[in-house]
């Protein structure tokens, strides 16, 4: 993104969500918004069963939380993050070309 890097660094409304840059050979980025979804691993299981493309695929799960979220939504989002992290541990070799990033607003 060389041409816009300086401009974006000066004009961005929000700080960077991710410190890691995508790998050079990343060809597909899948963004999955999640709110109040403790059973998100069904989506990851579905993705893992897809035919693998000839490029790196990055999966970004953005776990959203409203400011006025209820207690159950907060608990469900925490469970969502725990389930994703557990899924990643159990399926480490499944997504050789996948990385999962979880920016979370924790309360």
ABEGO torsion letter per residue (X at the ends): XAAAAAAAAAABABBBABABBBBAABABBBBBBBBGBAAAAAAAAAAAABBBBABBBBBBBBBBBBAABBAAAAAAAAAAAAAAAAAAAAAAAABAABBBBBBBBBX
